[in-house]
Each structure stands twice: as structure tokens, then as C-alpha cells.
Amino acid sequence: MSQKTRNKSRTSFGATAPPFLDYLKDILRRYPDGGQILKELIQNADDALASEVVFIHDERSYRAESLWTGELGDCQGPALYAYNNAVFTEDDWERIQKAGRSGKINDPNKIGRFGIGFNSIYHITDVPSIFSSGHLGIMDPQEKIFGERNGGFLWSLDDKEHQQALLMMHDQFQPYRDIVSVVGKQEWSTIIEDQYFSGTLFRFPLRNKASEISDNLYDSDKVFELFDSFIADADLSLLFLKSVSSVSLIHISQDGTINTKLEIKSSEPTEVLLKQKDESDVEGLTRIKLITLNSKDQKK
């Protein structure tokens, strides 16, 4: 070792980041499991200026033959989805990879977007994925699926090889194809041809065995508990949001039957809207909202 190297080792100083898995475990200890997870996702959608949020509990399992890699087979089971009608920007794709480092310093209009609270989704899953705008990304913090030092993979809709995979690997992308047709009202082939998905869809395969991230297992009963926890005070969930005016909870059974468990909407009274000539008229004033809630199961 040279004198210069020795001197550098003596003078090097600074806090080091903990391993990401340790960081996640600490977050899960501090952020409780339960309905708060859904509220975090709604807040993220509101920050993105979405007007609609839909949560889908899909109990179906999918074939695992035509996959990008065999290690993704464990992700083909039941899952929780979160859809909103906003789209990811390139900044969002960067931000979501920086767990817990909020972009609020550079963008005060998106306070906490994909910050620490977003990582509470790891109570549910080990392998979250995101489909929005021009990409579909899968995150693998344990680095078990795509190889060591590869914490995920990103498919781009404008990449020819990736387009082929998205169209031809039916088993791999069938879960997204099915849910997009329910909430996005868009054909998969059209999305790939247009190289753009005009919405955001998160997929959280339910954890069915203990992992390095958590030993918290999720089955259908726990997802129903998650929904019930949210429903308990659902009428309050829209009161303080700026953009989101509709939240739905949907259940898809193993045979594909679709039930709407909850639909809640907010609106401003007509007489209030008529008085609002411009934003300056209401800035800083209390806003009045009408909340409409329907929690009766509706089969489709």
C-alpha cells in the first residue's frame, strides 16, 4: 500500500448506507401493515394528478411456461394490483428506484412521492412491478431473479426485442394483459403497437413463503382484511386529496368473476363550482366535498 493510499484510508470519513434489505426491514418495522398501504398508494396517485384509483385483488394463478426467466414462476400466483389514470414520467422511473429518497427538494409539488412510505408495499410482496407510459419494470431487491447485482429489469415498449417478448411471452405478461383490459379499457396489442400505456399499473404478487425481506405471508384472507381496514374509514380517504376523486376496490375470484367491493367518489357541490371563477377565489379557503360511497358487491 502506498503512502498516499494509507493517508487516504486514514482521512476517509462519512456515513455509509446500510444494505438495502436491512433498510427495507427497518421501514417495515416502522410502517404498519394494513389499510395504510392503500392510502400511501392513493397519495402517490394524487401527487401524480390522477383522478381515479382502482385496487384489484386477483386470486387467479397463471401458467408459468413462457417466461422471461424461470425464476419469475413464483410471481404467477394471486396478486394485488393498484391502478391509476396518471402516467409515469422519466423522473418517476428514476425516483422509484431511489427508495426513501423523496424528490420533494427538486419538485415540491410531489412531496414524498415514492418516498419511505411507498416501501410499505413490501409487507405484501417481494417482487413489485410497474407498467406505465413506455416501460414495464420488475423490482427484485433480493437480487434472486435477474442475477447478482441486478435488482430488477425494465422492458421498454420502443425496443424491438422487448416488444416481441411482450407480445409472444403470453404467460409472463398475461396478468398485466388481463388487468389492463379491466381497468384501462385498452387492448394489449394496441398498447405495444403504440409503444405507450396511458395509465399506471402496479402489480404486487402475494408473498407465500418467508423471504429475506419479511416472513409476513399474504393470502386471500389477509387481502380481504386489508380491504376491510381501508373500507372502515373510506369516506375520509378522499377529503384531503387534490386530484383523486374516485377509488374502487375490486375482487376477481379464481374463476374470473369480478366483484366491485367498494366504489367511493367525491365531488364539489354545483353551487360551489359556479362561484369559483378562478383559482384565486378559493385559494386558502375550506373546500366542500360531497362523498358518495357504495360498498355493496356488484358482480360483472
N, C-alpha and C positions, 0 to 999 in steps of 0.2 A: 504494500500500500504506500503510495507516495505521500510526501509531507502535506501536499495540497489536499489530497483526499482525506487524510487524517484530520486536518484542520476543518474541512467541510463537515465531517461527521460530528465533530465537537460542537460546531456552531449551528447545525441544522436543528430547527425547533419549530413546533407548530402542532396544533390538534390534528389528529388523523380521524378519518371517517370510520365508523365501525363496519364490519361486514354487513352487506345489505340484508341478509337473512336475520341477523341479530337485530338490525334496525326495524325490520318488519315485526318481529316478535314483540319488541318493545311497544310499537304502535298498537298492536292487537291487545296488549295488556291495558293500554290507556284508553282506547276507543272501544266501547262496549259493543257486543253483538246485539242484534235486534233491529227494530224499525228505524233506528238512527242511520243505518246503512242506506236505506232507501232515501232518506232525507238528504244525505250527502250527495247522492246521485242527482236528486232533483235540484239541489243548489247548483251543482255543476252545470246542469242543463239551463238553469236560469241565467247563470253567468254567460252562457253562450248565446243568450237571447232566444232560446227555444220557447215555443208556446205550448207544446204538447209533450208529455212524458208517458210512456207505457212500460209497465213491468210485466213480464211473461214468465210464468213458472211452467216449463215444458217437461213433462215426465217421460217423454219418449226417449228411447235409445236408438242409435243409428248404427248402420253397418260400418265395419272397420277394415274394409279390404283395399279400396283405392284411396290411400292416404299419402300425404307428402312424406311422412316418415312413420314407421310402425309405432314409435313411442307416443304418437298422438292418439292411439287407440283408446287410452283411458279417458280421453276427453269427449268420447262419443255418447256418453250417457246423459241422464237428466241434467238440466241446466236452468239457471235463472238468467233472463235477458233484461236489459234496460235500453229502451229506445227513446230517442228524442228527435225532433224535426229540425234541429240545427246541424251544421256540418263542421268537421274539424278543419282548422286552418293549419298551415305548415308549422306555425308556432305551437299549436296544440299538440301536434305529433311530437315535437321536441319536448314540450313541457311534461307530457305524461310519462316520459322516460326518466324524468328527474324527480323521483319520489320525494315528496315532502318539501321540495324547494319551490315555494309558490312564486308565480310570476308577477305578484302584485306590485313589486317595485317598479317594473317596467310598464305594467298595464294595470292601473288602479281600478279599471272597470271590471277586472276579472279577479277579485280578491279571493285567494285561496283555491282557485281553480286547479284541480289535480294536485292539491297540497296533501298534507298529512292525512286529513280525513278521508280522502279518496281511497287510501290504502286499507281502510276498514273492510273493503270487499274481500280481503284475504282471510277474513273469518269464514268465508263461503267456499273459496276456490284456491287452487294453486296455480291455475293457468288461465288468467283472464285474457280476453281478446276484444279487439275493437275493429269495427268496419265503418268507415266514414269517408266521404269525399273520394279521393283517389287511391285509398290504401285499405288493406286488411292486415292487422298486426296481431300476433300472439306473443304474450309475455310469459317467460319461464324463469322466474327468479332463482330456482334451484339449479338451473343450467343442466337439466337431465334430458331434454328433448332434442335440442339442436346442437349439442356438443358443449364441451367445457369452454367457458368464457363467452358463450353465446346465450344471452339472457332473453332471446326471443327471435322472431323472424317477421319481416314485413314484405307482403306481396303488394306490388304496385299495378294498378289497373292499366297503366300505359306501357307495361313491359310485356313483350310478345310471349316469352316463356311463361310468365305468371298468368297471362290471360288464358293460355292453353290449360294450365293447371286448374284455374278457377272454373273452367268450363268442363274439363274432362275428368277431374278427380271428384266424381259425384259424391262418394261417401264423405270425403273430407269437408266439403262445403255445403252438403245438403242441409245441415242445421241452419245455416245462415240463409240459404235459399228459401226454406220454409217460413222462417220468421219474417223475412223481408216481405214476402207476399202477404203476410197478415197485417203488419203494421205500416210498411212503407208503400204498399199497393204498387210495387214495381216488379217487373219481370227480371229475373236474374240475367238472362241473356242480353236484355236491353241495357242493363247496368254495365255489363262487361263491354258491350259494344260502344256505349257512350263514355266509358272509362270514368264513370262518376256515379257515386251513390249520394243522393240528396237527403241525407239523414245521418244519424249516428246510432249504431247498434253495438252494445256491449254484450258479450256472452261470458257467463261465469259457470263453467261445468262444476257440478256439486262435488265437494271433496268426499270420497267414500272410503278413504283409508288415511291413517295418520301420516304426516309428512314432516319435513324439516321446518316448514313454516308453522304448522299448527296440528294439534291432534283433535281439533274440533271437527267432527264429522257432520255432514249435512245430508238429510234425506227429505222426502216429501213433507213429512210431518213438521220438520223444522222450518221449511219454507212457508208452510201454512201459518206457523207461529210468527214468522217474520211479517207476513201479510197482516195477520190479526193485530200485531203490535202497532203497525202503521195505521190500520183502519181505526183503532181506538181513538186517535185524535186527528184523523184525516181532515176534518173540517178546518183545522187550524193550519194545515200544511201550506195552503195557498195564500194565506192572508198577507204575508210579508214578502212575497215574490213580485218582481217587477215584470217578468215576461211570461213565465209559465202560468197558463190559465186552465189547463186540463191535465189530470192524472188518472190513469186507469190501471187496474190490476187484473190480469188475465191468467187463467189456468188452462193448460192443454193436457188432457189425460193421455194415458198410454195408447188409447185407440184413436187419438187425434181429435176428440171432441173439445171444442173451445167454449169455455165459460168466462163471462165477464164478472169478476168478483166485486169490483168497485169501479165506479166512474164518478169523479168529482170535478166540477167546473166552477170557475169564478168569473164574474162579470161585474161591470160597474153600472149602476142604475142609469137609465136613459136620461133622466133629468140632470144627473151629474155630468154626463158626457156632453149634453147640449151647452152647459155652462163653460166647458173647457175650450176656450177659443185658441189658446196656445199653451205650451208647457209652462210659461212663466205664471199663468193663472193659478196653477196648482202646486208649483214647486214649494216644498216646505210645509204644505198643508196635509192634514189627515185625509187619506183616500178611503172611500167607502166601496166595499165589495159585497156582492151577493154570492153566496156559496150554495151550489146545488150538488147534493150527494145522493147517489143511487148505489146501494150495496146489495141489491137483490141479484142472485145469479141469473145470467142471461145466456142461454145456450145458442151457439151459432151452428 
